[in-house]
């Protein structure tokens, strides 16, 4: 395999004049490109955060030309941007777009891409791999063989990275043979969300919570990512993946890391990622019989989501008959560190659930002794709720006296509405991540050892499920998952936040 010369460190552009770039989107006609990536790039351009000397080159197997691709991209941006779409801005942005037909597995096709890229010494070259992960290795091999990977090129890898620890290691070996680790941007788009950034600010920009952020003060933590959608025409992909690999291995574990990590020495990329890695390595392993006690897997059946009837998972196009792929996962995770020993972290995610939401709930211990008497003095624990989507806000629940003569305590929410407070449009996750990749900021991207540690915690759970041989628990679409998920947390005397 040919190997591009490696600089000691990928060049990083300070925030100033946006750098010239060539961004190659593999999977350029796919759902992610049309729904997220192109609208995010358009908004960056409209905000004057992309250089007019940039190029966005869509790459896919479809035999279409540039004109058809631009028309398709415009329709997608109009749909997904709504009132934010501006025809005049689009006309300027469309001038950056090009298209090349490439079958990722055919070496000869890469010659057309090399010709389109040409030789622009001033342009940073980025390759965004928005394809199935089993194509990552082939694409990287052919890019290297075609000689179009420049010394400071950057490779952006969409999740999931592999299907287990071994396949992820193979992909990382191939990509790592082509470019240096600091040129690899492994994406978890949850890390680009505005409220996740605010979680970092909340923890490390304020002294208020640090003394409380530990065992003895925190009773338990819940992380929920719920989707009302089903597999949405991706049945064949999802049936090979499942909720554990699609959501827990990346999104939920990354949120857990940010919640549980120790304060880094500074905000440099590796300082932050070093601390996240320590959390992943401190996760108590779950395997064999223990996995059946600390995890729940479910699969949705036909039901009502809102007022709409939806089919069951086994009736979705592309799903194998009798599939045992899980569409729901709940896990009790434990972190063996001085800060978190004895504090359970409950992770939950699923498709066709009652609500579309992503939230973190930190429940603190009750006061050690109540000084209030009477029927209205029941103590409700303080609770911090961090909502990531659909509306981004942070709420702290405290107890206050209700008006009147009697000492009646009731919960009151102190709420921070981020949109209302700052009166500014928050960056979409992909806006932030694409901008950071162009500017060389690795903080919000996963490092190789993080990916490896996450898979090594996930793989024994999958192995235990396979050895058990039982079917996933059934739950009706439009509910919060199987009843056994409630039993999982109830065994410790708690309830899911939405069930209280």
Secondary structure by P-SEA (a helix, b strand, c coil): cccccccccccccccccccbbbbbbcccccccccccaaaaaaaaaaaccccccbbbbbbccccccaaaaaaaaaaaaaaaacccccaaaaaaaaaabbbbbbcccccccaaaaaaaacccccbbbbbbccccccaaaaaaaaaaaacccccbbbbbbcccccccaaaaaaaaaaaaaccccccbbbbccccccaaaaaaaaaaccccccccccccccccbbbbbbbbccccccaaaaaaaccccccccccaaaaaaaaacccccccccaaaaaaaaaaaaaacccccaaaaaaabbbbbbcccccccbbbbccccccccccccccccbbbbbccccccccccbbbbbbbbccccccccbbbbbbbccccccccccccccccbbbbbbcccccbbbbbbbbbcccccbbbbbbbbccccccccccccccaaaaaaaaaaaccccccccaaaaaaaaaaaaaaaaaaaaaccccccccccccccaaaaaaaaaacccccccc
